[in-house]
Amino acid sequence: MSKLHKSAFAVLATIVMGLSLFTSSAAQADGQNLTMSVNVPSDWHFGDLEKDVTYATTGEALEGDSVEFELVMTYDGTCGSLDGDDAKYAGQYLATPHAIITSGEEFAADLIDGGSYGEYTFNAPAVPFTILPFDAAVTFNGGSNFSVYVGTYIDTTRYSVVTLPYGNTATVIFNYSGEGIVGSTSVQPITAGTYTITPEGYFFSDAGCNFNTTGTGRLDVNEYPRTPIYTPTPTPTPTPTPSPSATSLKKATITVTGGTYSYDGSPKSATVTTDPAGLSVSVKYAGGSSAPVNSGTYGVVATITAKDYEATEASGTIVINKINPILKWNTPAKIKKGTPVSSKQLNATANVKGTFTYTVDSGAVLAVGTYDAVADFAPEDAVNYNTARTQTVIEVVQGARSIVVTFSLGSAKIPASVLANIRANAALPGEKVIVYGYVQPSNSLSADKKLSQQRADALAAQILNLVPSANVVAIGKGRTTNALCVSANNKCAVVEFTGK
């Protein structure tokens, strides 16, 4: 459960059903910056003793106004629901500060972080926090390593579950792995071998996501007549009297410390120590002698091999997690309309072998525009690497095109093939057509300007006759020369299509 508390401050604070309210009023002429800082607890688990969500405020109301500070709790988890404003169940919470301003006896504003009203501003970021699941530990009574005979089962008195909070109860089943079992099974194996036991809890009455089941054990199923470490109905046997020449084995203990790692291609070993120190042991990883390299969960078992010593086997776990590949995809250079998409654009790279799948197809001819392109990567080594995704932008632009037209102003006769080419381009949606007229320079600047404009107007008129909806502009360039018109002694027109 949670409580919301106002930290020490020389004002009045009240708490109603977990909701903290603080009212402030004072005679003051200047505008007010109101603040509210929130402190939330860490390492909070379902079922913990009562935790405090605290906050502190600064700022006062102007004359005739009052300010009430309020902390509103929201919960987006699925393990339960808010009890008023009390946080109880496992999941994500958000504590959002509010400043409620009253002018006289009338409500004026309800401000959240960054809000303002009149001469007031309010700065109070919302603060997220998490309640973690309760660790429901399953304990194997008398030690985590024990044995049964072939064909017999574990006595249910061999394990117990920690007391659960809020009156919850649990039913525990066990999953077994090892010795030829593919994956795991909830049916206890009764053939000879060594198995890892993992408990799994089913909880009542609160949702199961409020709990984590923890604990692990080791089961040896032994061929008769090997004496088991534990039997459901032990029968006392007389203690033999050792012969004078017999030597008793000295007691030792083994400790196995596993760990959790990220895959890096190197073996991950458990740390094994003995008491007395330095005794020789045999260490097995999931039944093999080599330390694991690839991602996965591996049971570790250590057995004493030192002469004249005996010790109970010790176990642990090595976990190696997959890692994410490193992807890189630089934004490609813009491509002109009509240019097919190729490997120049679809060129994402990864630091490991694998296959990219793109949302834009190679060879696609795209219209003018900007396209969000996504590349999904499937690693060749799916055991140790996660799939990944990267993205970039492919931009297609409309390049400018020019058509040179040489004709006599007297006849204004233009070849049909040239006119067809002009019409095809001028009819494109959004196309802007600029006609530049040029002349062979004379002795009169004004005459050259007039003649070049006439040449541009004559061609523009023909274009509009072909494509009445075309956006055409005619510009006379006077005696200005154009390299495209050199062969025509500058007596020509240049039609330029500029796109959108």
N, C-alpha and C positions, 0 to 999 in steps of 0.2 A: 504494500500500500504506500501511497505517497501523500505528503502534505506540502502545501505551498506556503512559504514563510517570507515575510518582509524582514530584511536584515535590520540591525540596530540603526535607528534614525529618529530624530527628535520630532516625530509626528505620530498621529494615531494610526494603528493598523488593526484590521479585523480579519478573521478567518471563518468562512462559512462553507461547510461541506467541501473542504479542500480547495476552495476558491479564495484567493487573497484579494482583499479590497483595501485601498488606502485613499483617504480623502484629504485634500489639502486646500486651504483658502487663506488668502492674506491680502492686505492692502498694498499694492505695488503698482507703479506707473508704467514701468517698461515692459516690452514684450518678453515672453518667457520661452526658454528652451527646456522642454521637459525630457528627461531621460529615464530609462528603466533598464538595469542590467540584471540578467538572470543567471543563476548558478544551478546546474543540475548535477546529480550524483553520478559517479562512475562505478563500474564493476557491480552493477545492480542485477540481481537474479530474481526470477519469480520465486516467491516464498521468503525473500529476505526480510529481516526486521525493518520496521518503518524507516523510510528514507525521506529526506527533506529536499524539496525544490525551493530555493531561496531567491529573493530578489531585493535590489536596493533602488531607490528613486531619488532624483534631484529635480528641483524646480517647484515653484509655487504658483497659485492662481492669482490673476489680477483682481483688483478691487471689484467686488460684486459678483465674482465668479467662484466656482469650486471645481477642483479636479479630482477625479476618482481613478486610481490605478487598478487595473485588473489583469490577471494572468489566466488565459484560456488554454486548456489542454485539449489536443486532438490526438487520435490514435488510428493508424491505418493498418493495424495488424488483423489477423484472423483467429487469434487464440482466445478471444474473449471480447469484452466491451468495457468502456469507461464506466466506473461507478461514480456518477457525478463528475468531478474533475480529478478523481483519484486514479493514479496509474498503478496497475496490479499485474496485468497479464504480459507475457513475453511479446516483444515486438517493438516497432518504431513509434515514438511519440514526438509531438512538436508543442513546445510551450511558447505561446504568442502573447506578447504584452499589448495591452490596450490602455489608452488614456481617455477617459470620458469627461467631457467638459460640460458643465452646467452654468448657464448664465441666469442669475436670479434664481427662479424656480423652474426654468425651462431648459430642457435638454438642448444642447447646442451642437456637439460633435462627438464622434467616437473615432479616435485616431489610432492607427497602427504605425509601424516603423516607417519613417519618411513622410508621414502625413503632417498637415498643417491646418490651422483654423485661426483666422484673424491674426492676432499677434503671437499665437502659440505655434511651436514646432515640436515634433515628437520623434526622438531617436531611440529605438529599442528593437534591435533585431530579434526575430524569433529564434529559439534555440532547440535543436533536435536532440533527443537522447534515446537510449535503447535499454529495455529490460531483457536480460538474457534468460534462456531456459534454465530450470532447476536441474542440477546434476543428480539424477536418480541412480546412485551407486548400488550395484549388485555385488555383494561380498560372498566369496566362497568360504564357508566356515572351516577352520582348521587348515587353511592354506589353499592357494589357487591351483596346485598340482595334485591330482589324485587319480586312482586307478580302480577299475572294476574287472571282474572276470569276463571272458568271452560269453555272450549270451545273457548278461545281467545288465541292470540299468542303474543310473545315478539315483541315490536316495534324495528325495526332495528336501530333507532336512539339511542338506549340505550347503545351502545358500540362503541368504537373507537380503531384503531390500531396505535401504535407509528409510526412515520415517518421512513420509511425504507431507508437504504443507497443505493447509486448508482442508484437512480431512480426506485428501485424495488417497485412493488405493491403486494397486497395480497388479496385473497378471504378467508373469515373466515366462517367456519361452527362450530356448537356447538354439543358436545356429552353430553348426559344426562344419569345420573345413579341415583339409589335409588328407593324407593317406589315400589317394585315388579318388577323392570326392571332387567332382567338377563344380566349381563355384562353392556353394554352401547348401546345407540342408538342415531342416528343423527336426528331422528324425534322428535320434541318437544312434550312432553307429555301434554295432555289437560284434564287429569283426576285429581281430587283433590289429593294433596300430596306435599311432599317436595323433591326437586331434586338438585343434584350437577351438575353445568354446567362447562364443560371443553372445551376451544376453541381449534380449530385445523386450522392451516393456510395452504393455498396453494399459492405458491409464484411465481412471474414473475418479471424479466426475468432470474435472476440467479438461479442456482440449489437450490432446497429446503433444501439440507443438509447444506447450509450456514446459516440457521435460526433455532431457537428454539421458539416455540409458548409458551408463559407463560400467566398465569392468571387463575382465577377460580371465579365462582359465585354461587349464591344460588337462586333457583326459587321456590316460593310457588304458587301452583295452588289452588285457594280458591273457596269454594262453595258460591254462592250468598245467602244472601246479605252481607256477610262479606266484609268490605271495604278494597280493596287492597292497598298495599304500593305504587303501581304504576299502572296506567291504560293507555292504548294507547291514549285515548281521555278523559282526566279528566274533570269532570263537577263540577264547583264551587258550594259549598253548604254553606248556611248561617252558621255562627258560633253561636252555641247556647250560650245563656247567662247562666252561671252556677248559680244554686240556692245558696242562702247564706250559706246553710249547706254543699254544695259539697266541697270536698277536692281535689285539683289538684295533680296528680302524679308527683313526682320529677324525673328529668332526670338523667339517669346514662348511662355509656358506658361499654361495655364488650370487652376485648381483649383476643383472643385465639392464643397461640403459640404452633404449632405442632413440628414435628421433624422427622429426619430420623435415624433409628436404625438398628442394626443387631439382628437377632433372638437369644434369650438366654433363652426362656422359661418363662420369667417374663412379666407381663402386662406393656404396654407403654402408659403413660397418657400424655395428652396435659396440658400445663400450662394456667390456666384461671385466669385473674385478672379483677377487676372492679374499676370504678371510680364513686363515692366514693369507697374506698377499703373495702373489707370484706363482700360485699353483697352476699347473697345466689343466686346460679345459678343452673340450670339443664344442665348437659353435656351429649350429646348423641354421640356415636361412631358408624358410619354407621347405625344409627337408634336404636342401643342398648345402654344400660346403662353401660355395662362393658368395661373397657379399653382393647384393643386388645392384644393378645399374639402371634398369628401366623403371618407368613409373609403375606404381602399384603399392599394395600393402603386403608386408612380409612378416610372418611370425618368426621370432628368433628364439632358439632354445640352446642353452648352455649346459653341458654335462661335465662333471669332474672326471679327469683322467689321471690325476696325480696318484702315484703309488702310495699306499698306506692311508689314503683319505677317502672319506665318503661324504656326499652332500646331496641335498635335494636339487633336482634340476631347476633352473631359473629360466624365465621367459620374458620377452619384451616384443616390441613391434617397431619395424622400420617402415615409414611412409615416404614414398617419393612421388611428388606431384608433377603433373604435366606443366609445361611452360608455353608461353605465347611466342610464336615466331615474330621476328621484326620485319615489318613491311615498309616499303618506300615506294611512293608514286608521285613524282614531280608533276606539276601542272604543265601539260604540253603546250607548245606554241600554237597560236591560232591557225586554223586551216581555212582556205578559201572554199567558197561554195563550189560543189562539184567534185571536190577532192575526196576520195574514199578514205574512211578511217582505216588505219594500218597499225603495224607494230610501233610506228613512231609515236602513236598516242597510247596504244594498249601495251605499256611497257613497265608495269608494276614489277617490283623485285622483292624477294624474300631472302633471309639469311640461311634458309634451309631448302632442300629440294621439295618440290610440290607442284601443284597445278592451280593456275588462276582461272576463274570463270568470270567474264565481264558482262555487265548489263548492256553494253553497246557492242554490237557485232563487228568483227573485222570485215572490211569491205563495204560497210554501210555508207551510203551517201546521204548526208544529213542536210536539212534545210538550214538557212541562216538562223542562228540562235545560240543559246547557251544550254549545255546538257550536263546534268549531274551523272557522272559515271561511277559505278561501284565495281570493285574487284573482290570476289570471295576466294580465299586461299584454302586449299585442302592439302595439308602436309603429307608427304610420302611416308614419313614416320608418324603415323597417327597414334602410336603407343605413347610417345613422349611429348608430342606437340599438339596444342589445340588448333582448331580451325580459327581463321581470323579474317578480318574485312578491312579494306581501305577504300578511299574514294578521292576523286578529283573532279575537275570541270573541263569539259571539251567545248571550245567556242568556235563556231563556224561563222565566218564573215563574208560579206559580199564584196569581191574585188572590183575595182573600177575597170571598165572596158571602153575602148575608143574605136571609132570607125572613121576613116578618112574618106571624104567625098570630094572629088574633083569635077567641077561642072562650069559651064559658061553661063553668066548671068542672063545673057540674051535668050538662051533656050531653056536653061535650068533643067536640062535633060539628065536624068540620073539613071544608071543601069538598074534594071528590075531586081537583079540579085542583091545589089546593095540596099535597095529599098526594102526587100524582104528581110534582110538581116536587121535593118533598123527597126522595122515593125515588130519583129520577134522579141527584141530586147525592150523596146518602149512599152510593150504590152504587159510586161512583168508587173505584178502588184507592188505598189510602193516605189517603183523605179522613178528616179529623177533624171531627165534628159536635158543636157546643156549643149547647145549648138554654138560653136565658136567660128566666126567668119574671119578669113584672112585675105589679103590682097597683095599684089606685087607693088612695092613702094613706088610712089610718084613724087612730083615736086610739091604736092599739096597735102599737108597733114590732115586738113579737114576733109578733103576729098577722099583720102584713104580711109578715114574713119567712117564716112558715110557709105562708101562702097562695101567695106567689110561688114557693116551692119545689114546692108541689103542682101549680101550673100547669106548671112546667118538667118535673116528673116525668111528668105526664099526657101531654104531647106527646112526651117521650122514649120512653115506653112504646109509643106508636103508631108511632114511627119504627123501633124495634127489631122491632115486629111486621111492618113492611113489609120491613125489611132486617136480618135477624137478625145478619149479620156486621158491621154498622155499628159504628164506634167513637164512641159517644154519651156525652156528659157533660151532666148537668142541673144548672143553677145557679140558685137563687132569688135575685133581686136586691132583694127587700124593697120598700121604698117609693122606691127609686131610679127616676128617670124616664128614659125613652129617647125621643129625638126621633121615632123611627120609630113609637112607640105613642101619639103625641099625639091622633090622631083617634079612638083607642079609649079615651081617658081613662086610658091607661097599663094597661088591662086586656088584656094580650096577651102573647105569647111571641115571641122573636126567635131564629130558627135561623141559626147562622153556620157556614159551611163554610170551613175554613182551609187545605185542601190538605195536602200532605206537610209 
